[in-house]
Amino acid sequence: MVTAPDKARPDQAPPQDDLLWARSLHYSHGGTPGLIGVSAGVRQGEILAVTGPRGCGKSTLLRCLAGQLLPEQGEVWFNSVPVHTLGTAARERLRRDRFAWIGPDPQLLPELKVWENAALPLLIGGVPHRAARRAALEWLERLDLDRFAGKRPGALNRAEAQRVALARALVAEPAVLFADEPTAPLHRAERALLLRTLTTAARSHGITVLLATHDEEAAAGADRALALLDGRPAGAAAASALTTEDQAACSLSA
Ligand SMILES: Nc1ncnc2c1ncn2[C@@H]1O[C@H](COP(=O)(O)OP(=O)(O)OP(=O)(O)O)[C@@H](O)[C@H]1O
């Protein structure tokens, strides 16, 4: 059951300099723990890598921060707005207007041209066709995809398709880009190119990035990293394992 978190008390207000901030998030997927007391903060324009092995809770954390999942406990604040207390319509507006998402699968619409795929967030948001097309073409050019603009996604290889997904994520110039294992389906050289493209584009446009990855090389391009293990901050998980071992040692020596 999703319970409404307590309202933040004045002494617990989020730090002024964090654009997106979360405290002590708990979330379980139908009984499977996803997050157990994870806190995170990211400043405007910063690139934060969320790292850790498969199943450690990276996607769950990104989805809670992006307002896709409501934490069972804890708080999420974006730009001093308490996302965890917003109603569904306001959260959807926030997600549409300020956030963007790219995952491991580009999920392009095969019946649309490449530029139309890239322009989709603008077209859905009611931006006039001509302006949406111009913005999409600019992003396709920046990401070295302009030659594909009039083609269908079927003409692209995996790396090109993923760069179109990146253009689509950036076309509305979101405040925050959530990138959930965006390089997972790519080869090493393609991964490096996509990450370079993503970080360069984000930095030049002041876009804050949360990058979930189990790939240490991918995390190296970030400003900071938050490591998770078994749904907890890695340090806390290690400490709780230590505590358990200490307890076992104590009971053995008793
Ligand atoms: N829809 C779901 N239903 C049930 N359990 C889930 C669901 N989504 C995630 N989980 C579980 O929650 C835990 C955290 O999963 P999550 O996807 O957040 O981890 P992750 O670090 O992103 O892993 P990956 O790199 O494989 O995507 C895992 O134990 C996972 O099996």
The ligand as a Tripos MOL2 file, in Angstrom:
@<TRIPOS>MOLECULE
LIG
   31    33     1     0     0
SMALL
NO_CHARGES

@<TRIPOS>ATOM
      1 N1          8.2350   -4.8370  -11.5200 N.pl3     1 LIG1
      2 C1          8.8820   -5.5190  -10.5880 C.ar      1 LIG1
      3 N2          8.2870   -6.5540   -9.9560 N.ar      1 LIG1
      4 C2          8.9260   -7.2620   -8.9820 C.ar      1 LIG1
      5 N3         10.1960   -7.0050   -8.5810 N.ar      1 LIG1
      6 C3         10.8340   -6.0120   -9.1910 C.ar      1 LIG1
      7 C4         10.2250   -5.2000  -10.2250 C.ar      1 LIG1
      8 N4         11.1150   -4.2750  -10.6270 N.ar      1 LIG1
      9 C5         12.2390   -4.4660   -9.8990 C.ar      1 LIG1
     10 N5         12.0710   -5.5050   -9.0450 N.ar      1 LIG1
     11 C6         13.0580   -6.0050   -8.0830 C.3       1 LIG1
     12 O1         13.4850   -4.9000   -7.2930 O.3       1 LIG1
     13 C7         14.8930   -4.9700   -7.0730 C.3       1 LIG1
     14 C8         15.5550   -3.7100   -7.6260 C.3       1 LIG1
     15 O2         15.3580   -3.7190   -9.0470 O.3       1 LIG1
     16 P1         15.8730   -2.5370   -9.9810 P.3       1 LIG1
     17 O3         15.3740   -2.8150  -11.3690 O.co2     1 LIG1
     18 O4         15.5420   -1.2550   -9.3690 O.co2     1 LIG1
     19 O5         17.4520   -2.7550   -9.9160 O.3       1 LIG1
     20 P2         18.5740   -2.3000  -10.9460 P.3       1 LIG1
     21 O6         19.7800   -2.0430  -10.1360 O.co2     1 LIG1
     22 O7         18.0620   -1.2100  -11.7990 O.co2     1 LIG1
     23 O8         18.7770   -3.6080  -11.8120 O.3       1 LIG1
     24 P3         19.0440   -3.7420  -13.4010 P.3       1 LIG1
     25 O9         20.4170   -3.2090  -13.6320 O.co2     1 LIG1
     26 O10        18.9400   -5.2180  -13.6330 O.co2     1 LIG1
     27 O11        17.9480   -2.9740  -14.0690 O.co2     1 LIG1
     28 C9         15.3730   -6.2590   -7.7340 C.3       1 LIG1
     29 O12        15.3900   -7.2760   -6.7640 O.3       1 LIG1
     30 C10        14.3100   -6.5260   -8.7720 C.3       1 LIG1
     31 O13        14.2000   -7.9230   -9.0360 O.3       1 LIG1
@<TRIPOS>BOND
     1     1     2 1
     2     2     3 ar
     3     2     7 ar
     4     3     4 ar
     5     4     5 ar
     6     5     6 ar
     7     6     7 ar
     8     6    10 ar
     9     7     8 ar
    10     8     9 ar
    11     9    10 ar
    12    10    11 1
    13    11    12 1
    14    11    30 1
    15    12    13 1
    16    13    14 1
    17    13    28 1
    18    14    15 1
    19    15    16 1
    20    16    17 2
    21    16    18 1
    22    16    19 1
    23    19    20 1
    24    20    21 2
    25    20    22 1
    26    20    23 1
    27    23    24 1
    28    24    25 2
    29    24    26 1
    30    24    27 1
    31    28    29 1
    32    28    30 1
    33    30    31 1
@<TRIPOS>SUBSTRUCTURE
     1 LIG1         1 GROUP 0 **** ****
